[in-house]
Amino acid sequence: MRRFLLWCAQNRWLATHVPRWRFARRAVKRFLPGEGFDAALTAAADFRTRRIGAIFTLLGENITDLADANRVVEHYEEVLAASTQVQAEISVKPTQLGLDIDEDATYANLQRLARAAAKARSFMWVDMEGSPYTDRTLALYKRLRREDLQAGVALQAYLHRTVGDVAELMPLKPAIRLVKGAYAEPPEIAFTAKKDVDANYLALCAYMLPEVKHRRMRLVLGTHDTDLFAKAWRFAQAAGLEMSRMEIAMLYGIRTDQQMRLAREGFTVRDLVAYGDAWYGWYLRRLAERPANVWFVARQLLP
Ligand SMILES: Cc1cc2nc3c(=O)[nH]c(=O)nc-3n(C[C@H](O)[C@H](O)[C@H](O)COP(=O)(O)OP(=O)(O)OC[C@H]3O[C@@H](n4cnc5c(N)ncnc54)[C@H](O)[C@@H]3O)c2cc1C
């Protein structure tokens, strides 16, 4: 089911047609506060009252015209200016900023956004997409850090290479959002069994948490797996890390009760709020993470 859903995520015909189906639009509402940025801002203000921060992400990927990338940059600049009240961060996709077209232009876009984020006292995260983009995304991130621009990058625990990537990034005092990984990757380069992905995730946490303690990096655990988070917290405690510096981020609409519990307990919690109309690929990856959600979609077909 996971592979099938990830295949659907890449299918062009489905990407054009499914977003027009009313039942699909109804089902997607569970993971989006709304298509417009206003809805995301309202959700972030609500989270703030519960001590949960927000990360905004405009849906969209693989743009084919640099003018579209420029519009995305301008949009995020407006978002950063409008969201100082809620102290939100942003998370951007390299292929939405032009990576399929021109690497230098993509870098210029990232540079512009990292500067705008710093000016707004915010922070920019760079999402990690499928493995054809890993090297180029990391190269862009390293350029940002060598220029001393504040930014973070997502790394995927399902990739065999990730431990090496962490080691290479460490001298640059990185900010890393550790996720399990959301794309269909072959067994030659990625762990495919959940238990192996989880074991690698935890090993990476054990490696990085002492570095967080010594302020040589920032680490955010991007996961809904609260058992894994609890295990990582034990490593953090052994390293002497304070609770408020143990950071977790989850997606809007998923395990909100756990987000609130962790925030109440004193961890730093952020909710990644996605919005926009280009939700098709993103939404299919959410379904693939938990195929039981497909039944939720099926129920929307009923009157
Ligand atoms: C803040 C954030 C940023 C991310 N950024 C990236 C990125 O840049 N690149 C990338 O490849 N991936 C990214 N991901 C997705 C990530 O790689 C995983 O695919 C996703 O988080 C599911 O894995 P999990 O860690 O939640 O663990 P899982 O083992 O999949 O899930 C743990 C538990 O969480 C619940 N759960 C998980 N997913 C769902 C869901 N969709 N619906 C309902 N319940 C669910 C279930 O109860 C499940 O038992 C991001 C995830 C988060 C939270």
The ligand as a Tripos MOL2 file, in Angstrom:
@<TRIPOS>MOLECULE
LIG
   53    58     1     0     0
SMALL
NO_CHARGES

@<TRIPOS>ATOM
      1 C1          8.0120   18.4550   11.0640 C.3       1 LIG1
      2 C2          8.2350   17.4170   10.0080 C.ar      1 LIG1
      3 C3          8.9780   17.7290    8.8930 C.ar      1 LIG1
      4 C4          9.1960   16.7620    7.9140 C.ar      1 LIG1
      5 N1         10.0210   17.0670    6.8560 N.ar      1 LIG1
      6 C5         10.3630   16.0850    5.9870 C.ar      1 LIG1
      7 C6         11.3300   16.3080    4.9660 C.ar      1 LIG1
      8 O1         11.8720   17.4140    4.8120 O.2       1 LIG1
      9 N2         11.6390   15.2730    4.1390 N.ar      1 LIG1
     10 C7         11.0690   14.0180    4.2730 C.ar      1 LIG1
     11 O2         11.4190   13.1000    3.5230 O.2       1 LIG1
     12 N3         10.1360   13.7980    5.2300 N.ar      1 LIG1
     13 C8          9.7670   14.7770    6.0750 C.ar      1 LIG1
     14 N4          8.8380   14.5090    7.0580 N.ar      1 LIG1
     15 C9          8.0600   13.2390    7.0350 C.3       1 LIG1
     16 C10         8.8250   12.1160    7.7120 C.3       1 LIG1
     17 O3          9.9180   11.7270    6.9390 O.3       1 LIG1
     18 C11         7.9110   10.8790    7.9340 C.3       1 LIG1
     19 O4          7.4610   10.4190    6.6980 O.3       1 LIG1
     20 C12         6.7120   11.1560    8.8080 C.3       1 LIG1
     21 O5          7.0050   12.0070    9.8510 O.3       1 LIG1
     22 C13         6.1710    9.8120    9.3890 C.3       1 LIG1
     23 O6          7.1160    9.2340   10.2080 O.3       1 LIG1
     24 P1          7.1020    9.3520   11.8100 P.3       1 LIG1
     25 O7          8.4430    9.7970   12.2360 O.co2     1 LIG1
     26 O8          5.9960   10.2160   12.2480 O.co2     1 LIG1
     27 O9          6.9740    7.8480   12.3200 O.3       1 LIG1
     28 P2          5.9690    6.6970   12.0010 P.3       1 LIG1
     29 O10         6.5840    5.4470   12.5400 O.co2     1 LIG1
     30 O11         5.5570    6.7160   10.5590 O.co2     1 LIG1
     31 O12         4.7040    7.0780   12.8550 O.3       1 LIG1
     32 C14         4.6780    7.0750   14.2760 C.3       1 LIG1
     33 C15         3.2180    7.2020   14.7150 C.3       1 LIG1
     34 O13         2.7620    8.5200   14.3640 O.3       1 LIG1
     35 C16         1.4560    8.4740   13.8040 C.3       1 LIG1
     36 N5          1.5120    8.9620   12.4130 N.ar      1 LIG1
     37 C17         2.5950    9.0940   11.6170 C.ar      1 LIG1
     38 N6          2.2830    9.6030   10.4130 N.ar      1 LIG1
     39 C18         0.9490    9.7740   10.4450 C.ar      1 LIG1
     40 C19         0.0220   10.2640    9.4780 C.ar      1 LIG1
     41 N7          0.3980   10.6720    8.2650 N.pl3     1 LIG1
     42 N8         -1.2920   10.3010    9.8600 N.ar      1 LIG1
     43 C20        -1.6850    9.9100   11.0920 C.ar      1 LIG1
     44 N9         -0.8520    9.4320   12.0330 N.ar      1 LIG1
     45 C21         0.4350    9.3670   11.7150 C.ar      1 LIG1
     46 C22         1.0110    7.0480   13.8870 C.3       1 LIG1
     47 O14         0.2710    6.8700   15.0630 O.3       1 LIG1
     48 C23         2.2740    6.2550   13.9790 C.3       1 LIG1
     49 O15         2.0980    5.0590   14.6610 O.3       1 LIG1
     50 C24         8.6110   15.4640    8.0490 C.ar      1 LIG1
     51 C25         7.8700   15.1580    9.1810 C.ar      1 LIG1
     52 C26         7.6730   16.0950   10.1580 C.ar      1 LIG1
     53 C27         6.8750   15.7200   11.3590 C.3       1 LIG1
@<TRIPOS>BOND
     1     1     2 1
     2     2     3 ar
     3     2    52 ar
     4     3     4 ar
     5     4     5 ar
     6     4    50 ar
     7     5     6 ar
     8     6     7 ar
     9     6    13 1
    10     7     8 2
    11     7     9 ar
    12     9    10 ar
    13    10    11 2
    14    10    12 ar
    15    12    13 ar
    16    13    14 ar
    17    14    15 1
    18    14    50 ar
    19    15    16 1
    20    16    17 1
    21    16    18 1
    22    18    19 1
    23    18    20 1
    24    20    21 1
    25    20    22 1
    26    22    23 1
    27    23    24 1
    28    24    25 2
    29    24    26 1
    30    24    27 1
    31    27    28 1
    32    28    29 2
    33    28    30 1
    34    28    31 1
    35    31    32 1
    36    32    33 1
    37    33    34 1
    38    33    48 1
    39    34    35 1
    40    35    36 1
    41    35    46 1
    42    36    37 ar
    43    36    45 ar
    44    37    38 ar
    45    38    39 ar
    46    39    40 ar
    47    39    45 ar
    48    40    41 1
    49    40    42 ar
    50    42    43 ar
    51    43    44 ar
    52    44    45 ar
    53    46    47 1
    54    46    48 1
    55    48    49 1
    56    50    51 ar
    57    51    52 ar
    58    52    53 1
@<TRIPOS>SUBSTRUCTURE
     1 LIG1         1 GROUP 0 **** ****
